[in-house]
Amino acid sequence: MTPSPLKSVLPRRAFLKTGALSALMLAGGLGAPGTTSALARPQNKRRKPTNVIFMVSDGMSAGTLTMADQFKVWREGKASHWRMAYERASAGCGLMDMSSRSSIVTDSAAASSSWGCGHRVNNGSINMSPEGRPHEPILHLAKQAGRKTGLVTTAKITHATPAGFAANLPDRGEEVLIADQYLERQYDVLLGGGVEFFCPGHRADGRDLVAEFTAGGHRVVRDAAALKALPDNADRVLGLFSENHLPFEVDRLNDPLLREQVPSLAEMTSRALKALSREGEGFIVQIEGARVDHAAHNNDAAGLLYDQLAFDDAIAVALEFQERNPDTLVIITTDHGNANPGINAAGGDDGGEKTFAHIQRFTGSYGRLGLTKEMTPNEIRSRFAEILGIDLSRAHANLLQASLGGERAMPYRRMNQLNSVIGQVLANHTEIGWVGRSHTSDYVQLLALGPGSEKIRGFNRNTDLFPIMARALALQIAG
């Protein structure tokens, strides 16, 4: 048995952050009295547990879902799987208020924690009360009750959204400690990025978590081919496919080396479901399309839409699994809006051609432009033509050069960051506009299929999803 990393790492650091009681609770995996951490550990013997697949398109505004669906119809002649799921008579669907304890505009840590422990917590914290009490997360509860557990993401596996189902910390930025808690709690399937938090060459303490996961029975894979080659009996897997986040899908699709290294979200989802369902003891997995959020922060339309469609491909995998395993609850949602993008046009009979023909020509995210402040306007124009297929005007090239040099070009301060200036320039070509580059307070889309989906109402509070999942997993809730 691998020695507990929490007992050696947390007391000194977490003691200062959360107090002695919280540190001891974290080290022992115990919840605070009087919270949902008092959920009983034993399996409810009265009925078979249901599988739970919880899917999050991080930072997806309503306009993102709409544009991705319309792009798919324009390009392929068929609707998105998310939209088609809305058309099912059996679907439970509605809106959801994602406010955190500290703000009506949540961050991803507080948002995922609200689902993961059933409490609203302050922005920036993961399953911790403001007083420093840990609320036990649902993956830990499920693991203790004998269920299989998994996290799949296109971000670092230690990032805020996956951690919200699995860890306890006052600061989402403590990703080394999040990785330690994953090992301590022995979650079964972890697929995403974030090699830096698992390898001794990157960690200040020199620990080799990859070796420790291997010693504990996990098969470790580092590229798409290795994931695909896993044997059928591999039910405990650690997949780390990038030092940091996984690449944007538009970059992955247009780079053969990235396609060889990095699996798609749908491929990771398929392999996770295969591993988690092998023994039929019930499971819970969170699947996150993380880079939708990052593209929205960047006002990057191609980054946004290709990652949203990659998430939709993962939805198809989950719904196919649910068709074959009807004792599976599938929840599909987002944690918050971001930048509220949408197609702005004066009307007419354009069926999306102007917007989507441009998006289809883009061969990379904004990061592939490689803009620097030393570039001339002509060099900037050349990069836009090469990567985005855009004939940039000289006036807009001059505007971008000024922005690269640090000049404030826009009256709204949130839109003066370079990527936002690029987004506004490109809106003249794509008609995709942005209201900002940050999270929004919007009520979000929520859809569920399978046993428990009938509990979804027209309007929901984020914390409502925790008891729905706990009941599906046959976890006994105290009181």
C-alpha positions in Angstrom: 0.0 0.0 0.0 1.4 3.4 -1.0 2.0 5.6 2.1 -0.5 8.4 2.5 0.8 11.5 0.8 -1.7 13.7 2.6 -0.3 12.7 6.0 3.1 13.9 5.0 2.2 16.9 2.9 -1.0 18.4 4.3 -0.4 19.0 8.0 2.2 21.7 7.7 0.7 23.5 4.7 -3.0 23.0 5.2 -2.7 23.6 8.9 -1.9 27.2 8.2 -4.8 27.5 5.7 -7.6 25.6 7.3 -6.7 25.0 10.9 -5.7 21.8 12.7 -9.2 20.2 12.6 -9.5 20.6 8.8 -6.0 19.2 8.2 -6.8 16.1 10.2 -10.1 15.7 8.4 -8.3 16.0 5.0 -5.6 13.5 6.0 -8.1 11.0 7.2 -10.6 11.6 4.4 -13.2 12.6 7.0 -16.0 15.1 6.6 -17.0 17.8 9.0 -19.9 17.0 11.3 -23.2 18.5 10.3 -22.4 18.8 6.6 -23.1 16.5 3.6 -19.8 14.9 4.6 -21.9 13.0 7.1 -23.2 10.8 4.2 -23.0 7.2 5.4 -20.3 5.1 3.8 -22.0 1.8 3.5 -23.7 0.8 0.3 -27.5 1.0 0.3 -28.4 -2.6 -0.1 -32.0 -1.9 -1.1 -31.3 -1.3 -4.7 -28.6 -1.6 -7.3 -26.5 1.6 -7.8 -26.9 3.6 -11.0 -23.9 4.7 -13.1 -23.5 8.5 -13.3 -21.9 10.3 -16.2 -21.6 14.0 -15.5 -20.5 16.1 -18.5 -19.4 19.7 -18.3 -18.7 22.0 -21.2 -16.7 24.5 -19.1 -17.5 28.2 -19.8 -20.2 27.5 -22.4 -22.6 30.4 -22.9 -26.0 29.7 -24.6 -24.6 31.3 -27.7 -21.7 28.8 -27.8 -24.2 25.9 -27.8 -26.3 27.6 -30.5 -23.4 28.4 -32.8 -21.8 25.0 -32.5 -25.1 23.3 -33.4 -25.6 25.7 -36.4 -22.1 25.1 -37.5 -22.6 21.3 -37.4 -25.8 21.6 -39.4 -24.1 23.9 -42.0 -21.1 21.6 -42.3 -22.6 18.1 -41.8 -26.3 18.5 -42.4 -27.2 17.2 -38.9 -27.8 18.7 -35.5 -25.5 18.4 -32.5 -26.0 15.5 -30.1 -26.8 17.9 -27.3 -29.6 19.6 -29.2 -31.0 16.2 -30.3 -31.0 15.1 -26.7 -33.2 18.0 -25.9 -35.8 16.6 -28.4 -36.1 13.4 -26.4 -39.4 13.2 -24.5 -37.6 11.5 -21.6 -35.1 14.3 -21.1 -35.1 16.3 -18.0 -34.1 19.8 -18.8 -34.1 23.4 -17.5 -32.0 26.3 -16.4 -29.6 26.3 -13.4 -28.4 29.1 -11.1 -24.6 28.6 -10.7 -24.0 31.3 -8.1 -21.2 30.6 -5.7 -21.3 31.5 -2.0 -19.3 34.6 -2.6 -20.6 35.9 -5.9 -23.3 35.6 -8.5 -20.5 35.1 -11.0 -18.9 31.8 -10.1 -15.4 30.4 -10.9 -15.0 26.8 -11.9 -13.8 25.7 -8.5 -16.9 26.9 -6.7 -19.1 25.7 -9.5 -17.9 22.2 -9.6 -17.8 22.0 -5.8 -21.5 23.0 -5.6 -22.3 19.8 -7.6 -19.5 17.8 -6.0 -20.4 18.3 -2.3 -23.9 19.9 -2.4 -22.7 23.2 -0.8 -22.0 26.6 -2.2 -18.4 27.6 -1.4 -16.4 30.8 -2.0 -14.8 31.3 -5.4 -11.3 29.8 -5.6 -11.9 27.1 -3.0 -12.6 23.4 -3.5 -15.2 21.7 -1.3 -14.2 23.9 1.7 -16.5 26.0 3.9 -15.4 29.6 4.6 -14.5 28.5 8.1 -12.1 25.9 6.7 -14.3 22.8 7.1 -14.0 20.2 4.3 -17.2 19.0 2.6 -16.5 15.4 1.4 -16.7 15.2 -2.4 -18.8 12.8 -4.2 -16.0 10.8 -5.8 -14.5 10.1 -2.4 -17.9 9.1 -1.0 -18.6 6.8 -4.0 -15.1 5.2 -3.7 -15.7 4.4 -0.1 -19.1 2.8 -1.0 -17.4 0.5 -3.5 -18.2 2.4 -6.7 -15.7 3.0 -9.5 -14.6 6.7 -9.9 -13.1 8.7 -12.8 -12.2 12.1 -14.1 -11.7 13.0 -17.8 -10.7 16.5 -19.0 -9.0 18.4 -21.7 -7.4 20.6 -19.0 -4.9 19.6 -16.4 -6.4 16.7 -14.5 -5.7 18.7 -11.3 -7.6 21.8 -12.6 -10.5 23.3 -10.8 -13.4 21.5 -12.4 -12.2 17.9 -12.0 -10.9 18.7 -8.5 -14.4 19.9 -7.5 -15.6 16.3 -7.6 -12.6 14.8 -5.9 -10.5 17.0 -3.6 -10.6 19.4 -0.6 -8.5 22.5 -0.5 -9.0 26.2 0.3 -7.0 27.3 -2.8 -7.6 25.8 -6.3 -4.1 26.7 -7.2 -2.6 24.0 -4.9 -2.5 21.5 -7.8 0.4 19.5 -6.3 -1.8 18.8 -3.3 -4.7 18.0 -5.5 -2.6 15.3 -7.3 -1.6 14.0 -3.9 -5.2 13.6 -2.9 -6.1 11.8 -6.0 -3.4 9.2 -5.1 -4.4 9.1 -1.5 -8.1 8.5 -2.4 -7.2 5.9 -5.1 -9.5 7.2 -7.9 -9.7 4.6 -10.7 -9.5 6.6 -13.9 -7.7 9.9 -14.4 -7.3 11.2 -18.0 -6.1 14.6 -19.0 -3.1 16.9 -18.9 -0.9 18.1 -16.1 2.2 16.0 -16.2 4.0 18.7 -14.2 2.2 17.8 -11.0 3.0 14.1 -11.2 6.7 13.9 -12.1 9.7 14.5 -9.9 11.4 16.8 -12.3 8.6 19.3 -11.9 7.6 18.9 -8.3 9.5 20.8 -5.6 9.3 17.8 -3.3 10.8 15.5 -5.9 8.0 12.9 -5.5 7.3 10.6 -8.5 3.5 10.2 -8.4 3.6 8.3 -11.7 5.6 5.6 -10.0 3.4 5.6 -7.0 0.2 5.3 -9.1 1.9 2.4 -11.0 2.8 0.7 -7.7 -0.8 1.1 -6.6 -2.1 -0.8 -9.6 -2.7 1.9 -12.2 -1.6 1.5 -15.8 0.0 4.8 -16.9 -0.3 6.0 -20.5 1.3 9.1 -22.1 -0.1 9.2 -25.7 -3.1 8.4 -27.8 -1.7 5.1 -29.1 -0.9 3.8 -25.6 -4.5 4.7 -24.5 -5.9 2.8 -27.5 -3.7 -0.2 -26.8 -4.7 -0.7 -23.2 -5.9 -4.3 -22.6 -9.5 -4.9 -22.0 -8.9 -5.7 -18.4 -7.3 -2.3 -17.6 -9.8 -0.8 -15.1 -7.4 1.6 -13.3 -5.7 4.1 -15.6 -3.7 7.3 -15.3 -3.4 9.1 -18.6 -1.3 12.2 -18.8 -1.1 13.6 -22.4 0.5 17.0 -21.9 2.7 19.0 -19.6 -0.1 21.5 -19.1 -3.6 21.7 -20.6 -4.3 19.6 -23.7 -4.2 21.6 -27.0 -7.2 23.3 -28.5 -9.1 20.9 -30.8 -8.6 23.2 -33.8 -4.8 22.9 -33.2 -4.9 19.2 -32.6 -6.9 18.5 -35.8 -4.5 20.5 -37.9 -1.2 19.1 -36.5 -0.4 15.4 -37.1 2.1 15.3 -34.2 -0.6 16.5 -31.8 -3.1 14.0 -33.1 -0.5 11.3 -32.5 0.2 12.5 -29.0 -3.2 13.6 -27.7 -6.4 11.6 -27.8 -9.7 13.4 -28.5 -12.2 13.9 -25.6 -14.4 11.3 -27.2 -11.6 8.7 -27.3 -10.8 9.4 -23.6 -14.5 9.2 -22.7 -14.9 5.9 -24.5 -11.9 4.3 -22.8 -12.9 5.7 -19.4 -16.4 4.2 -19.6 -14.9 0.8 -20.7 -12.7 0.8 -17.7 -15.2 2.0 -15.2 -18.0 -0.4 -16.3 -15.9 -3.5 -16.5 -16.9 -5.0 -13.1 -20.5 -3.7 -13.0 -20.4 -2.3 -9.5 -21.6 1.2 -10.5 -19.5 4.2 -11.2 -19.4 8.0 -11.4 -17.2 9.9 -13.8 -17.0 13.6 -14.6 -16.1 14.5 -18.2 -15.0 18.0 -18.9 -14.6 19.9 -22.2 -12.3 22.4 -20.5 -10.9 24.4 -23.3 -14.3 25.8 -24.4 -13.8 28.1 -21.4 -10.2 29.0 -22.4 -11.2 29.8 -25.9 -14.0 32.1 -24.6 -11.6 33.9 -22.4 -9.5 34.5 -25.6 -12.5 35.5 -27.7 -11.3 32.8 -30.1 -14.2 31.7 -32.3 -12.5 28.7 -33.9 -11.0 27.5 -30.6 -14.4 27.8 -29.1 -16.5 26.0 -31.7 -14.1 23.1 -32.4 -13.8 22.4 -28.7 -17.5 22.5 -28.3 -18.0 20.1 -31.1 -15.3 17.8 -29.7 -17.4 17.9 -26.4 -20.4 17.0 -28.5 -18.6 14.0 -29.9 -18.0 12.9 -26.3 -21.8 13.4 -25.6 -22.4 10.9 -28.4 -20.2 8.3 -26.7 -22.0 8.8 -23.4 -25.4 8.6 -24.9 -24.5 5.4 -26.8 -23.3 3.9 -23.5 -26.5 5.0 -21.8 -28.6 3.3 -24.6 -26.7 0.0 -23.9 -26.8 0.5 -20.1 -30.2 2.2 -19.2 -29.3 2.1 -15.5 -27.0 5.1 -16.3 -27.8 8.7 -15.4 -26.3 11.2 -17.9 -26.1 14.9 -16.8 -25.0 17.4 -19.4 -24.4 21.0 -18.4 -21.9 23.9 -18.0 -20.5 25.6 -14.9 -21.0 29.2 -16.1 -21.2 31.3 -19.3 -18.1 33.1 -20.6 -17.9 36.1 -22.9 -21.4 35.5 -24.3 -20.5 35.1 -27.9 -23.1 35.1 -30.7 -23.6 35.8 -34.4 -24.6 39.4 -35.0 -26.1 40.1 -38.4 -28.5 42.6 -39.9 -30.8 39.9 -41.3 -31.2 38.7 -44.8 -31.1 35.1 -46.1 -27.6 34.1 -45.0 -27.7 30.6 -43.6 -24.5 31.0 -41.8 -22.3 30.9 -44.8 -20.4 34.1 -44.0 -19.6 33.0 -40.5 -19.0 29.3 -40.9 -17.0 29.4 -44.1 -14.5 31.6 -42.4 -14.4 29.3 -39.3 -13.8 26.3 -41.5 -10.8 27.9 -43.1 -9.1 28.6 -39.7 -6.3 26.1 -39.1 -5.3 27.1 -35.6 -6.2 29.0 -32.5 -4.9 32.5 -31.8 -1.9 31.0 -30.1 -0.7 29.7 -33.5 -0.5 33.2 -34.9 2.7 33.8 -32.9 2.3 37.5 -32.8 5.0 39.6 -31.2 5.5 43.3 -30.6 8.4 43.3 -33.0 6.2 42.4 -36.0 5.4 44.9 -38.7 1.9 45.3 -39.9 2.7 43.4 -43.1 4.1 40.5 -41.0 0.9 40.5 -39.0 -1.2 40.4 -42.1 0.8 37.5 -43.4 0.2 35.5 -40.3 -3.6 36.1 -40.4 -3.6 35.0 -44.0 -1.6 31.8 -43.3 -3.4 30.6 -40.1 -6.9 32.1 -40.4 -7.3 32.6 -44.2 -8.2 36.3 -43.5 -7.2 39.2 -45.7 -6.6 41.6 -42.8 -6.9 45.3 -43.7 -3.9 47.6 -43.1 -5.9 49.6 -40.6 -6.6 46.5 -38.5 -3.0 45.4 -38.8 -1.9 48.8 -37.4 -4.4 48.5 -34.6 -3.0 45.1 -33.6 0.5 46.3 -33.8 -0.4 49.1 -31.4 -2.1 46.6 -29.1 1.0 44.4 -29.2 3.0 47.5 -28.1 0.7 47.9 -25.1 -1.6 50.7 -26.3 -5.1 50.6 -25.1 -7.2 50.5 -28.2 -10.7 49.8 -26.8 -12.8 52.0 -24.5 -14.0 48.9 -22.5 -11.1 47.9 -20.3 -11.9 44.2 -20.4 -11.5 44.2 -24.1 -8.0 45.7 -24.3 -6.2 42.4 -24.0 -4.6 41.4 -27.3 -6.8 38.3 -27.9 -9.9 40.4 -27.3 -8.7 43.0 -29.9 -8.1 40.1 -32.3 -11.7 38.9 -31.6 -13.2 42.2 -32.4 -11.1 42.6 -35.5 -12.2 39.2 -36.8 -15.8 40.0 -36.0 -15.8 42.1 -39.1 -15.3 38.9 -41.1 -17.1 36.3 -39.0 -19.9 38.4 -37.5 -19.2 36.7 -34.1 -19.3 39.3 -31.4 -18.3 39.1 -27.7 -19.6 41.0 -24.7 -16.4 40.6 -22.7 -13.7 38.0 -21.9 -14.8 36.8 -18.5 -17.3 34.6 -16.8 -20.9 35.7 -16.7 -23.7 35.4 -14.2 -26.0 33.7 -16.8 -28.3 30.8 -15.8 -26.9 27.8 -17.6 -28.3 24.9 -19.7 -29.0 21.7 -17.9 -30.1 18.4 -19.4 -30.3 14.8 -18.0 -31.3 11.4 -19.3 -31.8 8.2 -17.4 -32.9 7.3 -13.9 -33.0 10.4 -11.7 -33.5 12.8 -14.6 -37.1 13.3 -13.6 -35.7 15.3 -10.6 -34.5 18.0 -13.0 -37.0 20.9 -12.9 -37.5 23.9 -15.1 -35.3 26.0 -12.8 -32.6 24.4 -10.6 -30.1 25.5 -8.0 -26.5 24.1 -8.6 -26.5 22.3 -5.2 -29.6 20.3 -6.3 -27.5 17.9 -8.4 -25.5 16.5 -5.5 -28.4 14.6 -3.9 -29.6 13.4 -7.3 -26.2 11.8 -8.0 -25.9 10.5 -4.4 -29.3 8.7 -4.8 -28.4 7.3 -8.2 -25.2 5.8 -6.7 -27.2 4.4 -3.8 -25.3 6.4 -1.2 -27.2 6.8 2.0 -27.7 10.5 3.0 -27.7 11.1 6.7 -31.0 12.6 7.8 
